């Protein structure tokens, strides 16, 4: 009986430790505000011209992987043209009035992610040992694939490239293959993601997400004041961005953009710190805050940053 009691207490203590450890791991997996990033189309600079539209496809994969990471609010710049077309159509009078397609309501991103595909290659061997019967190709094959991508993180305010890095993915496979032999071209029946090229692509995307996440953790969260009503300051940092009641942000006024007259480059803007605000009510996409001190100088469009 004593042994059973000791075992039960030990088991309970062990489970408690595991629970606390699990909560700790969850809390350190990502702590901070989710930066808003936008994924642009990938530029294909390879000689590949197959059936897969790799520029759009890889941008879609990166968008999904960034969202799954839980560290970002992701905007898909590829679909913005469709959004603006819908807004224009709603304003034209040819459609019923809609509150969901209002002109100029697209969310702005802090960082734009652009990709350039430099390698997209698949090699196979051993396929010739099979036989082709009535257009169906049977045989053993081995393959390897290599995908390389240059990823750039661009400040959407200045257009400056903050970080750039080449990431890659490699994959091999071997085994039995079944496909259609049409005019000498083999169309495999397995999905693209199961091919060496598909696997190499996903590895490259995973490495891109790791690179983006590591660099973005060093970039302060930045948002905006969207409205000032009495002593209440509305900011565009809500639950979606990881904001919480009690958090404090610094508020800055932004002056005129400074443009280099020789190059036309945006050199940034002069900033003046106005004070700080503290959140007291959090919504999904925005929060209500109050100034810690006077709020007389706060206005719509001012910048907020992590204190």
C-alpha positions in Angstrom: 0.0 0.0 0.0 2.8 2.4 0.9 4.6 1.6 -2.4 1.4 2.4 -4.3 1.0 5.7 -2.5 4.6 6.6 -3.2 4.2 5.6 -6.9 1.0 7.7 -7.2 2.7 10.8 -5.7 5.7 10.3 -7.9 3.5 9.9 -10.9 1.5 13.1 -10.1 4.6 15.0 -9.5 6.1 13.8 -12.8 2.9 14.8 -14.7 2.9 18.2 -13.0 6.6 18.8 -14.1 5.8 17.7 -17.6 2.8 20.0 -17.7 4.8 23.0 -16.5 7.6 22.2 -18.9 5.1 21.9 -21.8 3.6 25.3 -20.9 7.1 26.8 -20.7 8.0 25.4 -24.1 4.8 26.8 -25.6 5.5 30.2 -24.1 9.0 30.4 -25.4 8.1 29.0 -28.8 7.2 32.6 -29.8 6.9 35.6 -27.5 6.4 39.0 -29.0 4.2 40.8 -31.4 3.5 39.4 -34.8 4.9 41.6 -37.5 2.8 42.2 -40.6 4.6 40.9 -43.7 3.5 40.6 -47.3 4.7 37.9 -49.8 5.3 39.1 -53.3 5.5 36.9 -56.4 8.7 34.9 -56.9 10.8 35.7 -59.9 11.8 32.7 -61.9 15.4 33.1 -63.3 15.9 29.4 -64.1 15.5 27.7 -67.4 12.6 25.6 -66.1 9.4 26.0 -68.1 7.4 23.0 -67.1 3.8 22.6 -66.1 4.3 23.9 -62.6 4.2 27.7 -62.3 6.9 27.8 -59.8 6.9 31.6 -59.1 3.3 31.6 -58.0 3.5 28.1 -56.4 6.5 28.9 -54.2 5.0 32.2 -53.1 1.8 30.3 -52.1 3.9 27.8 -50.2 5.8 30.5 -48.4 2.6 32.4 -47.5 1.2 29.2 -46.0 4.4 28.3 -44.1 4.7 31.8 -42.6 1.1 31.6 -41.4 1.6 28.1 -39.9 4.7 29.4 -38.0 2.4 31.5 -35.9 5.0 34.4 -35.9 3.4 36.7 -38.5 0.3 38.3 -39.8 0.7 37.5 -43.5 -0.7 39.5 -46.4 -0.7 38.0 -49.9 0.2 40.7 -52.3 -0.5 38.4 -55.3 -4.3 38.7 -54.6 -4.3 42.5 -53.9 -5.1 43.3 -57.6 -8.3 41.2 -57.2 -9.1 43.0 -54.0 -8.7 46.5 -55.6 -10.6 45.4 -58.7 -13.5 44.4 -56.4 -13.3 47.7 -54.6 -13.4 49.6 -57.9 -16.4 47.5 -59.1 -18.2 48.3 -55.9 -17.6 52.0 -56.3 -18.6 52.0 -60.0 -22.4 51.8 -59.2 -22.8 48.6 -61.2 -23.0 46.5 -58.0 -25.0 46.7 -54.8 -23.3 48.8 -52.2 -21.0 46.7 -50.0 -19.3 47.6 -46.7 -16.8 44.9 -47.3 -15.2 46.4 -50.5 -14.3 49.9 -49.5 -11.6 51.7 -51.4 -8.3 52.2 -49.6 -8.9 49.8 -46.8 -6.1 47.3 -47.5 -3.8 46.7 -44.6 -0.2 47.8 -45.0 2.7 45.5 -44.3 5.8 46.4 -42.4 8.0 44.1 -44.5 7.7 42.8 -48.0 9.2 39.4 -48.8 10.5 38.9 -52.3 12.0 35.8 -53.8 14.2 35.0 -56.8 14.4 31.3 -57.9 17.9 30.6 -59.1 17.9 26.8 -59.2 15.1 24.4 -59.9 16.5 21.2 -61.2 15.5 17.5 -61.2 17.7 14.7 -62.4 16.7 11.1 -62.8 18.5 7.8 -63.5 17.4 4.2 -64.0 14.2 5.0 -65.7 15.4 3.4 -69.0 15.4 0.0 -67.5 11.6 -0.2 -67.4 9.2 -1.1 -70.2 6.4 0.8 -71.9 3.2 -1.0 -72.7 0.2 0.7 -74.3 1.5 4.1 -73.2 2.0 3.1 -69.6 5.6 3.2 -68.4 6.7 0.8 -65.7 10.1 0.7 -64.2 12.5 1.6 -61.4 13.9 5.1 -61.1 16.1 7.2 -58.9 16.0 10.9 -58.7 17.5 13.9 -57.0 16.5 17.5 -57.0 18.0 20.9 -56.1 16.1 24.2 -55.5 17.8 27.5 -54.7 16.1 30.8 -53.8 17.3 34.2 -52.9 15.0 35.8 -50.2 15.0 39.5 -49.6 13.3 41.4 -46.8 12.3 44.9 -47.9 11.2 47.8 -45.7 7.9 48.9 -47.2 8.4 52.5 -46.1 11.9 53.2 -47.6 12.2 50.4 -50.1 15.5 49.4 -48.5 16.6 45.8 -48.6 17.1 45.0 -44.9 18.3 41.4 -45.3 19.1 39.1 -48.2 20.1 35.4 -48.2 20.2 32.4 -50.5 18.4 29.3 -49.2 18.3 25.9 -50.8 16.7 22.5 -50.6 17.9 19.1 -51.8 16.1 15.8 -51.9 16.6 12.3 -53.3 14.3 9.4 -54.0 14.3 6.0 -55.5 11.9 3.1 -56.2 9.2 1.9 -58.4 7.6 4.4 -60.8 4.3 4.3 -62.7 3.5 7.0 -65.3 2.2 7.8 -68.7 4.6 7.8 -71.6 3.2 10.5 -74.0 5.5 11.8 -76.8 8.5 10.8 -74.8 7.4 12.9 -71.7 6.7 11.1 -68.4 3.9 12.5 -66.3 4.2 10.9 -62.9 1.0 9.9 -61.1 2.3 11.0 -57.7 1.6 14.5 -56.5 4.2 17.1 -57.0 4.9 17.3 -53.2 5.9 13.6 -53.2 8.5 14.0 -55.9 12.1 14.9 -55.2 11.6 18.3 -56.7 8.5 18.9 -54.5 10.4 17.8 -51.4 13.4 20.0 -52.3 11.0 22.9 -52.8 9.4 22.5 -49.4 12.9 22.2 -47.7 13.9 25.5 -49.4 10.7 27.1 -48.2 11.2 25.8 -44.6 14.7 27.3 -44.7 13.3 30.6 -46.0 10.8 30.7 -43.1 13.6 30.1 -40.6 15.7 32.9 -42.1 12.8 35.3 -42.2 11.8 34.5 -38.6 15.4 34.9 -37.3 15.8 38.3 -38.9 12.3 39.7 -38.1 12.8 38.9 -34.4 15.4 41.7 -34.4 13.0 44.2 -36.0 10.9 46.2 -33.6 7.1 45.8 -34.0 5.6 48.9 -35.7 2.0 50.0 -36.0 -0.1 53.1 -36.2 -2.5 55.3 -34.3 -5.7 54.9 -36.2 -8.0 57.3 -34.2 -7.9 59.6 -31.2 -11.2 60.1 -29.4 -11.0 62.1 -26.2 -8.5 60.3 -24.0 -8.9 57.0 -25.9 -6.2 56.2 -28.5 -7.0 53.5 -31.0 -4.0 51.6 -32.3 -3.9 48.9 -35.0 -2.3 46.3 -32.7 -4.9 43.7 -31.6 -5.1 40.1 -30.7 -4.1 39.1 -34.2 -0.8 40.8 -33.7 -0.3 39.3 -30.2 -1.1 42.5 -28.3 -2.5 42.3 -24.7 -4.0 44.5 -22.1 -1.4 46.3 -20.0 1.2 46.5 -22.7 2.9 49.8 -23.3 3.9 51.3 -26.7 6.0 54.4 -27.5 4.3 56.9 -29.9 6.2 58.9 -32.5 5.2 61.6 -34.9 6.6 61.2 -38.4 7.8 64.2 -40.4 8.2 64.6 -44.1 10.0 61.9 -46.1 13.6 62.8 -46.8 14.4 62.1 -50.4 18.0 62.1 -51.7 18.0 64.6 -54.6 20.7 62.8 -56.5 19.4 59.2 -56.3 15.7 59.6 -55.4 16.2 57.2 -52.5 13.9 57.6 -49.5 16.3 58.2 -46.6 13.5 58.0 -44.0 11.8 60.6 -42.0 12.5 62.7 -38.9 10.7 61.4 -35.9 9.7 62.9 -32.5 8.7 60.8 -29.5 5.4 62.1 -28.2 5.0 59.8 -25.2 3.7 56.3 -24.4 0.3 54.6 -24.4 -1.0 51.7 -22.4 -3.6 49.2 -23.7 -6.7 48.7 -21.7 -9.0 46.9 -24.2 -8.0 44.5 -26.9 -10.0 43.6 -30.0 -9.1 41.2 -32.8 -7.4 43.8 -35.1 -7.1 46.8 -32.9 -6.8 48.0 -29.3 -7.9 50.9 -27.2 -5.2 52.6 -25.1 -4.7 55.6 -22.9 -1.7 57.9 -22.8 0.7 57.7 -19.8 0.6 61.5 -19.4 -0.7 64.0 -21.8 -2.2 62.9 -25.1 -2.6 66.4 -26.6 -0.1 65.8 -29.4 -1.3 62.3 -30.5 -3.0 62.1 -33.8 -4.1 59.6 -36.5 -1.1 58.3 -38.5 1.5 58.5 -35.6 3.7 55.5 -35.3 3.7 53.1 -32.4 6.6 50.8 -31.5 7.5 48.3 -28.8 8.7 50.3 -25.8 
